[in-house]
Amino acid sequence: MTEDRLSRRDVLGAAGVIAAGAAFIGLGGALPRAEANVAKMEKWPWPYKKLDPAKTAEIAYNEWYRVFCGAAVVGSVFSQLREKVGEPYKSFPIDAFVFLEGGMAGWGTICGSNAGANIVSNMIIGPRIAGPECENGAVIGSNIMKWYSETSLPVYMPKDPRVKTEIAKTTSDSPLCHVSVGKWMKASGYPIGSPERRDRCARVAASVAYKLVEDLNAWKDGKYAEKAAWGPVKNFGITAQQNCADCHGANIPAPPTGK
């Protein structure tokens, strides 16, 4: 083919090669940055700056209507730290934790708010193998589940509630979604799909987010000195929660006593 008879396809093809080459060259700066961000995410615990509990709770309340309980609690903290700290929070996929809704994929196990609080505290403080009991995220997470179980929830009242009806408060005696929501439905008379139940869970997520930031702020100030509130393996020889009777009644299984 002669130079003066280049087809339109040839011209477009050449332009594509040039554009691809330019894009590849441009990635030269992006790839190291991406690798640096990954390195920051893999190195944890992550840095923390103190947050306003009330602001955090309000974010969690509104986010519940977008991504439900677990991701709402995670996002209420991490979205602010994206602004205050930057990476690794900017690269953290908050919305991926929407699966915590309904006690994890709708199975009614651990309340997503509790799971979200444990994710946040462990990312910021570290796992229970990282240091003394009073210095790791597992303690804050465990104590929040105990607080959740013993507290008449929801505690937090949103500034502009989406449901104006008075929302009943109940004590679950359990960190489980199934038990917590079930007791509330029985006490309030509202079904699972009602606006009242939905707003109740949004307020519970906000209440947990508030408590979580209170505890993280105390830890940041060196004033959080609580020990783990619950040691089921040590006490009973099996992982467990504190209240089995609501579900098992007289048929609570006993762990084996062998070696």
Secondary structure, DSSP 8 states (H G I E B T S, - for coil): --GGG--HHHHHHHHHHHHHHHHHHHHHHHHHHHHHHHHHHHS-S-------HHHHHHHHHHHHHHHHHHHHHHHHHHHHHHHHT-TTGGGS-GGGGGGGTTTTTTS--B-HHHHHHHHHHHHHH--TTSS-GGGSHHHHHHHHHHHHHHS-B-----SS-S--S----B--SSSBHHHHHHHHHHHH---TTSHHHHHHHHHHHHHHHHHHHHHHHHHHTT------S--HHHHHSS---S--HHHHGGG--------
